[in-house]
C-alpha cells in the first residue's frame, strides 16, 4: 500500500461524526438542487453551519466565512425559489448569461481573491490562503447564480469543486475531499437537468410566439 493511500485511509478513519453529518447533508443538498426541490436549502443550512466551525479549526478562514455566508444564502435561495415564475404555480425559469459576462467577472474575482489574501496574510498562517480565497469569492458569486437559476452556475461549480477537493485533502478532511470529487459529477448532472428545462422554455416561447403571429 502506498504512503498516499495509507495516509488517505487514516484520514477517513479519523473522520469526526460532525463531518459525516455535514457530508451527508451536503449530498442531499446537491441532489435536491439538481431536481429543483426547495428542501435542498434546509440541508444546505445545517451542513454549512457545521462546516463553518470545522474549517475554522484548521485555519481556513475564507472557507469558514464562506460557509457562514452559505447559511444566509440558504434562506435567500429558498425565498427566491418559492417565488416561482410569473405565475405562482410555475417553477422559477432557468436563465442563461452570455459569454462576455463570464469573461469579465472571472478575472475580476480572481484579482479580488488575491487582494483578500494580501490583506489577511499577516493574520492567518496558512499555506493555502490564496486557494482558500479564490474558492471563496468564486463560490459567493456562483451561489447567487444558483439562487437566480443561472444555467452556467454548474460550470463554475465543476472547477470550484475540483479545487476544493484538493484543498480539503491537504488539511486532513479526506471525507469532504471525496464529497467534492463527487460534486464534480453532480455538477455535470445538474447542468444537464437545468439545460433540459432551459431548452424546454425556449421551445415553449418559440411556440407561443408562432401562435401569436398566426392569430
C-alpha positions as CSV (number, residue, x, y, z in Angstrom):
1,X,0.0,0.0,0.0
2,X,1.4,3.4,-1.0
3,X,2.1,6.2,1.5
4,X,-0.6,8.3,-0.1
5,X,-3.2,5.5,0.2
6,X,-2.3,4.8,3.8
7,X,-2.5,8.4,4.7
8,X,-5.8,8.8,2.9
9,X,-7.4,5.8,4.7
10,X,-6.1,7.0,8.0
11,X,-7.8,10.4,7.4
12,X,-11.1,8.7,6.5
13,X,-10.9,6.5,9.7
14,X,-10.3,9.6,11.8
15,X,-13.3,11.5,10.3
16,X,-15.4,13.1,13.1
17,X,-19.2,12.4,13.4
18,X,-19.8,16.1,12.7
19,X,-18.0,15.9,9.4
20,X,-20.0,12.8,8.5
21,X,-23.3,14.6,9.2
22,X,-22.1,17.7,7.1
23,X,-21.1,15.5,4.2
24,X,-24.4,13.5,4.1
25,X,-26.5,16.7,4.3
26,X,-24.3,18.3,1.6
27,X,-25.0,15.3,-0.7
28,X,-28.7,15.8,0.0
29,X,-28.4,19.5,-1.0
30,X,-26.9,18.8,-4.4
31,X,-29.3,16.1,-5.3
32,X,-32.3,18.1,-4.3
33,X,-31.0,21.3,-6.0
34,X,-30.4,19.4,-9.3
35,X,-34.1,18.2,-9.0
36,X,-35.1,21.8,-8.1
37,X,-36.6,20.7,-4.8
38,X,-36.8,23.5,-2.2
39,X,-35.8,21.2,0.6
40,X,-32.3,21.5,-0.7
41,X,-31.9,24.8,1.2
42,X,-32.6,23.2,4.6
43,X,-29.9,20.6,4.0
44,X,-27.6,23.4,2.9
45,X,-28.3,25.4,6.1
46,X,-27.4,22.7,8.6
47,X,-24.4,21.3,6.6
48,X,-22.8,24.7,6.2
49,X,-23.4,25.6,9.9
50,X,-21.2,22.5,10.7
51,X,-18.6,23.4,8.1
52,X,-18.3,26.9,9.4
53,X,-17.0,25.5,12.7
54,X,-14.9,22.7,11.1
55,X,-13.0,25.0,8.8
56,X,-12.2,27.5,11.5
57,X,-10.4,24.7,13.4
58,X,-7.9,24.1,10.6
59,X,-7.2,27.7,9.8
60,X,-9.2,28.1,6.6
61,X,-10.8,31.5,7.4
62,X,-12.2,32.1,4.0
63,X,-13.8,28.7,3.9
64,X,-15.3,29.3,7.3
65,X,-16.6,32.7,6.3
66,X,-17.9,31.2,3.0
67,X,-19.9,28.6,4.8
68,X,-21.4,31.2,7.2
69,X,-22.4,33.1,4.0
70,X,-24.0,29.8,2.7
71,X,-26.1,29.7,5.8
72,X,-27.6,33.1,5.0
73,X,-27.9,32.2,1.3
74,X,-29.9,29.0,2.2
75,X,-32.7,31.3,3.4
76,X,-32.3,33.6,0.4
77,X,-32.3,30.7,-2.0
78,X,-35.4,29.3,-0.5
79,X,-37.1,32.7,-0.8
80,X,-36.1,33.1,-4.4
81,X,-37.3,29.6,-5.4
82,X,-40.5,29.9,-3.5
83,X,-41.5,32.9,-5.7
84,X,-41.7,30.8,-8.8
85,X,-42.2,32.3,-12.2
86,X,-44.7,34.9,-13.5
87,X,-47.4,32.6,-12.4
88,X,-47.3,31.4,-8.7
89,X,-47.9,27.9,-9.8
90,X,-44.9,27.8,-12.2
91,X,-41.3,26.7,-11.4
92,X,-38.9,29.6,-11.5
93,X,-37.4,29.7,-15.0
94,X,-33.7,28.9,-15.8
95,X,-31.8,31.8,-17.4
96,X,-28.5,31.8,-19.3
97,X,-25.9,34.5,-19.1
98,X,-23.9,35.5,-22.3
99,X,-20.2,34.6,-22.5
100,X,-19.0,38.2,-22.1
101,X,-20.3,38.3,-18.6
102,X,-18.3,35.3,-17.5
103,X,-15.1,36.6,-19.3
104,X,-15.5,39.8,-17.3
105,X,-16.3,38.5,-13.9
106,X,-14.0,35.6,-13.5
107,X,-10.7,37.5,-13.8
108,X,-12.1,40.2,-11.6
109,X,-13.0,37.7,-8.9
110,X,-9.5,36.1,-9.0
111,X,-7.9,39.5,-8.7
112,X,-10.2,40.2,-5.7
113,X,-9.2,36.9,-4.1
114,X,-5.5,37.9,-4.4
115,X,-6.2,41.2,-2.7
116,X,-8.0,39.4,0.1
117,X,-5.1,37.1,0.5
118,X,-2.7,40.1,0.8
119,X,-4.9,41.7,3.4
120,X,-5.2,38.5,5.5
121,X,-1.7,37.2,5.2
122,X,-0.5,38.9,8.4
123,X,-3.3,37.4,10.5
124,X,-3.5,33.8,9.3
125,X,-0.6,31.4,8.9
126,X,-1.8,29.0,6.1
127,X,0.0,27.6,3.1
128,X,-3.3,27.5,1.2
129,X,-4.6,31.0,1.8
130,X,-4.7,32.1,-1.9
131,X,-6.6,28.9,-2.9
132,X,-8.9,29.3,0.0
133,X,-9.7,32.9,-1.1
134,X,-10.2,32.0,-4.7
135,X,-12.7,29.3,-3.9
136,X,-14.4,31.7,-1.5
137,X,-15.0,34.6,-4.0
138,X,-16.0,32.3,-6.9
139,X,-18.4,30.4,-4.7
140,X,-20.1,33.5,-3.4
141,X,-21.0,34.7,-6.9
142,X,-21.9,31.1,-8.0
143,X,-24.3,30.8,-5.1
144,X,-26.1,33.9,-6.3
145,X,-26.3,32.2,-9.7
146,X,-27.9,29.1,-8.2
147,X,-30.5,31.2,-6.3
148,X,-31.4,33.0,-9.6
149,X,-31.2,29.8,-11.6
150,X,-28.4,30.8,-14.0
151,X,-27.6,27.8,-16.1
152,X,-23.8,28.3,-16.0
153,X,-23.6,28.0,-12.3
154,X,-22.9,24.3,-12.8
155,X,-19.8,25.1,-14.9
156,X,-18.4,27.2,-12.2
157,X,-19.1,24.5,-9.6
158,X,-17.2,22.0,-11.7
159,X,-14.0,23.9,-11.3
160,X,-14.7,25.1,-7.8
161,X,-15.3,21.5,-6.6
162,X,-12.1,20.2,-8.1
163,X,-10.1,22.9,-6.3
164,X,-12.0,22.3,-3.0
165,X,-11.3,18.6,-3.1
166,X,-7.6,19.3,-3.4
167,X,-7.7,21.9,-0.6
168,X,-9.6,19.7,1.9
169,X,-7.4,16.7,1.3
170,X,-4.4,18.9,2.1
171,X,-5.8,19.9,5.5
172,X,-6.9,16.5,6.6
173,X,-10.6,16.4,5.6
174,X,-10.4,13.4,3.3
175,X,-14.1,12.6,3.5
176,X,-15.0,16.1,2.5
177,X,-12.5,15.8,-0.3
178,X,-14.3,12.7,-1.6
179,X,-17.6,14.6,-1.3
180,X,-16.3,17.4,-3.5
181,X,-14.9,15.0,-6.1
182,X,-18.4,13.6,-6.2
183,X,-19.7,17.1,-6.6
184,X,-17.8,17.3,-9.9
185,X,-20.1,14.6,-11.2
186,X,-23.1,16.2,-9.6
187,X,-22.3,19.4,-11.4
188,X,-22.5,17.6,-14.7
189,X,-25.8,16.1,-13.7
190,X,-27.2,19.4,-12.5
191,X,-26.1,21.1,-15.7
192,X,-27.9,18.5,-17.8
193,X,-31.1,18.8,-15.8
194,X,-31.2,22.6,-16.0
195,X,-30.2,22.6,-19.7
196,X,-33.2,20.4,-20.5
197,X,-35.5,22.9,-18.7
198,X,-33.9,25.9,-20.4
199,X,-34.3,24.3,-23.8
200,X,-37.9,23.4,-23.0
201,X,-38.6,27.1,-22.0
202,X,-37.1,28.3,-25.3
203,X,-39.3,25.8,-27.3
204,X,-42.4,26.9,-25.5
205,X,-41.6,30.6,-26.1
206,X,-41.0,30.0,-29.8
207,X,-44.2,28.0,-30.0
208,X,-46.2,30.8,-28.2
209,X,-44.6,33.4,-30.5
210,X,-45.5,31.4,-33.6
211,X,-49.1,31.1,-32.4
212,X,-49.3,34.8,-31.7
213,X,-48.0,35.6,-35.2
214,X,-50.7,33.4,-36.9
215,X,-53.6,34.9,-35.0
